[in-house]
Amino acid sequence: MNVFTDLWTIKMSDWQRGLIVAILTTPFTIVYDSVSTGSLVFDWKKILAAAIAGGVGYILKNLLTGTNGNFLTNK
């Protein structure tokens, strides 16, 4: 089974994996902000922005890699 999509395409599983990446980036944002400020304060706008950036970054990576995981080619 090939887990990579064709170049310039996105499968439903890519969207699901992107959502998982977005969810997993959120704890890193909370921990980083807590360490930086020295207190456990939640900046929800910053957390949401980091989660969206992580998910969109994953989707863009899949959009730009081909069937064998090569960047900008299906070879």
MARBA-3410 file (N, C-alpha, C, O; in Angstrom, 1 decimal):
75
0.8,-1.2,0.0,0.0,0.0,0.0,0.9,1.2,0.0,1.8,1.4,0.8 ~ 0.7,2.1,-0.9,1.4,3.4,-1.0,0.7,4.4,-0.2,-0.4,4.8,-0.4 ~ 1.4,5.0,0.8,0.8,6.0,1.7,0.9,7.4,1.1,0.3,8.3,1.6 ~ 1.7,7.5,0.0,1.9,8.8,-0.6,0.8,9.1,-1.7,0.4,8.1,-2.4 ~ 0.4,10.3,-1.8,-0.6,10.7,-2.9,0.2,11.1,-4.1,1.4,11.3,-4.1
-0.5,11.2,-5.2,0.1,11.7,-6.4,0.4,13.2,-6.2,-0.2,13.9,-5.4 ~ 1.4,13.7,-7.0,1.8,15.1,-6.9,0.6,15.9,-7.3,-0.2,15.6,-8.2 ~ 0.4,17.0,-6.5,-0.7,18.0,-6.7,-2.1,17.5,-6.3,-3.1,18.0,-6.7 ~ -2.2,16.3,-5.6,-3.4,15.8,-5.1,-3.4,15.6,-3.6,-2.3,15.5,-3.0 ~ -4.6,15.5,-3.0,-4.7,15.3,-1.6,-5.8,14.2,-1.4,-6.9,14.3,-2.0
-5.5,13.2,-0.6,-6.5,12.2,-0.3,-7.2,12.6,1.1,-6.7,13.4,1.8 ~ -8.3,11.9,1.3,-9.0,12.2,2.6,-8.1,11.8,3.8,-8.1,12.5,4.8 ~ -7.3,10.8,3.7,-6.4,10.4,4.8,-5.4,11.5,5.1,-5.0,11.6,6.2 ~ -5.0,12.3,4.0,-4.1,13.4,4.2,-4.7,14.4,5.1,-4.1,15.0,6.0 ~ -6.0,14.7,4.9,-6.7,15.7,5.7,-6.8,15.2,7.2,-6.7,16.0,8.1
-7.1,13.9,7.3,-7.2,13.3,8.7,-5.8,13.4,9.4,-5.8,13.8,10.6 ~ -4.7,13.1,8.7,-3.4,13.2,9.3,-3.1,14.7,9.6,-2.4,15.0,10.6 ~ -3.5,15.6,8.7,-3.3,17.0,9.0,-4.0,17.5,10.2,-3.5,18.3,11.0 ~ -5.2,16.9,10.5,-5.9,17.3,11.7,-5.2,16.7,12.9,-5.1,17.4,13.9 ~ -4.6,15.5,12.8,-3.9,15.0,13.9,-2.7,15.8,14.2,-2.3,16.1,15.4
-2.0,16.3,13.2,-0.8,17.1,13.3,-1.2,18.4,14.0,-0.5,18.9,14.9 ~ -2.3,19.0,13.6,-2.8,20.2,14.2,-3.1,20.0,15.7,-2.8,20.9,16.5 ~ -3.7,18.9,16.0,-4.1,18.6,17.4,-2.8,18.4,18.2,-2.7,18.8,19.4 ~ -1.8,17.7,17.7,-0.6,17.4,18.4,0.3,18.7,18.6,1.1,18.7,19.5 ~ 0.2,19.7,17.7,1.0,20.9,17.9,0.6,21.7,19.0,1.3,22.5,19.5
-0.7,21.6,19.4,-1.3,22.5,20.4,-0.6,22.3,21.8,-0.3,23.3,22.4 ~ -0.3,21.1,22.3,0.4,21.0,23.5,1.8,21.6,23.5,2.2,22.1,24.5 ~ 2.5,21.5,22.4,3.8,22.1,22.3,3.7,23.6,22.4,4.6,24.2,23.0 ~ 2.7,24.2,21.8,2.5,25.6,22.0,2.2,26.0,23.4,2.8,27.0,23.9 ~ 1.4,25.2,24.1,1.1,25.5,25.5,2.3,25.4,26.4,2.6,26.3,27.2
3.1,24.4,26.2,4.3,24.2,27.0,5.3,25.3,26.7,5.9,25.8,27.6 ~ 5.5,25.6,25.4,6.5,26.6,25.1,6.1,28.0,25.7,7.0,28.7,26.2 ~ 4.8,28.3,25.5,4.4,29.6,26.1,4.5,29.6,27.6,4.9,30.7,28.2 ~ 4.2,28.5,28.3,4.3,28.5,29.7,5.8,28.6,30.2,6.0,29.3,31.2 ~ 6.7,28.0,29.5,8.1,28.1,29.8,8.6,29.5,29.6,9.4,30.0,30.4
8.2,30.1,28.5,8.6,31.4,28.1,8.1,32.5,29.1,8.9,33.4,29.5 ~ 6.9,32.4,29.6,6.3,33.4,30.5,6.5,33.1,31.9,6.5,33.9,32.8 ~ 6.8,31.8,32.2,7.0,31.4,33.6,5.7,31.1,34.3,5.7,30.9,35.6 ~ 4.6,31.1,33.6,3.3,30.8,34.3,2.4,30.1,33.3,2.6,30.2,32.0 ~ 1.4,29.3,33.7,0.5,28.6,32.9,-0.6,29.5,32.5,-1.7,29.4,33.1
-0.4,30.2,31.4,-1.5,31.1,30.9,-1.8,30.7,29.5,-0.8,30.5,28.7 ~ -3.0,30.5,29.1,-3.4,30.1,27.8,-3.8,31.3,26.9,-4.7,32.0,27.2 ~ -3.0,31.4,25.8,-3.3,32.4,24.8,-4.0,31.6,23.6,-3.3,31.1,22.8 ~ -5.3,31.5,23.7,-6.0,30.7,22.7,-5.8,31.1,21.3,-5.8,30.2,20.4 ~ -5.6,32.4,21.0,-5.4,32.8,19.6,-4.1,32.3,19.1,-4.0,31.8,18.0
-3.0,32.3,19.9,-1.7,31.8,19.6,-1.8,30.3,19.4,-1.1,29.7,18.5 ~ -2.5,29.6,20.3,-2.6,28.2,20.2,-3.3,27.7,19.0,-2.9,26.8,18.3 ~ -4.4,28.4,18.7,-5.2,28.1,17.4,-4.3,28.4,16.2,-4.4,27.6,15.2 ~ -3.6,29.5,16.2,-2.8,29.8,15.0,-1.7,28.8,14.8,-1.4,28.4,13.7 ~ -1.1,28.3,15.9,0.0,27.2,15.8,-0.6,25.9,15.3,0.0,25.2,14.5
-1.8,25.6,15.7,-2.5,24.3,15.3,-2.8,24.4,13.8,-2.6,23.5,13.1 ~ -3.4,25.6,13.4,-3.7,25.7,12.0,-2.4,25.7,11.1,-2.4,25.1,10.0 ~ -1.4,26.4,11.6,-0.1,26.4,10.8,0.4,25.0,10.7,0.9,24.6,9.6 ~ 0.4,24.2,11.7,0.9,22.8,11.7,0.1,21.9,10.7,0.6,21.2,9.9 ~ -1.3,22.0,10.8,-2.1,21.3,9.9,-2.0,21.7,8.4,-1.9,20.8,7.6
-2.0,23.0,8.2,-1.8,23.4,6.8,-0.4,23.1,6.3,-0.3,22.8,5.1 ~ 0.6,23.2,7.1,1.9,22.8,6.7,2.0,21.3,6.3,2.7,21.0,5.3 ~ 1.3,20.5,7.0,1.3,19.0,6.6,0.6,18.8,5.3,1.0,18.1,4.5 ~ -0.5,19.5,5.1,-1.3,19.4,3.9,-0.5,19.9,2.7,-0.4,19.2,1.7 ~ 0.2,21.0,2.9,1.1,21.5,1.8,2.2,20.6,1.5,2.6,20.4,0.3
2.8,19.9,2.5,3.8,19.0,2.3,3.3,17.8,1.4,4.0,17.4,0.5 ~ 2.1,17.3,1.7,1.6,16.2,0.9,1.2,16.7,-0.5,1.3,15.9,-1.4 ~ 0.8,17.9,-0.6,0.4,18.4,-1.9,1.7,18.5,-2.8,1.6,18.4,-4.1 ~ 2.8,18.8,-2.2,4.1,19.0,-3.0,5.0,17.8,-3.2,6.0,17.8,-3.8 ~ 4.5,16.6,-2.6,5.3,15.4,-2.7,4.6,14.4,-3.6,3.3,14.4,-3.5
5.3,13.6,-4.3,4.7,12.7,-5.2,4.4,11.3,-4.6,4.5,11.2,-3.4 ~ 4.2,10.3,-5.5,3.8,9.0,-5.1,4.9,8.3,-4.3,4.5,7.4,-3.5 ~ 6.1,8.6,-4.5,7.2,7.9,-3.7,7.8,8.8,-2.6,8.8,8.5,-2.0 ~ 7.1,9.9,-2.3,7.6,10.8,-1.3,8.6,11.8,-1.8,9.2,12.5,-1.0 ~ 8.8,11.8,-3.1,9.8,12.7,-3.7,9.2,14.1,-3.9,8.1,14.2,-4.3
10.0,15.1,-3.6,9.5,16.5,-3.6,9.4,16.9,-5.1,10.3,16.8,-5.9 ~ 8.2,17.4,-5.5,7.8,17.9,-6.8,8.0,17.0,-7.9,8.2,17.4,-9.0 ~ 7.9,15.7,-7.7,7.9,14.7,-8.8,7.2,13.4,-8.3,7.1,13.0,-7.2 ~ 6.7,12.7,-9.4,6.0,11.4,-9.1,7.0,10.2,-9.4,6.6,9.1,-9.3 ~ 8.2,10.5,-9.7,9.2,9.4,-10.0,9.6,8.7,-8.8,10.4,7.8,-8.9
END
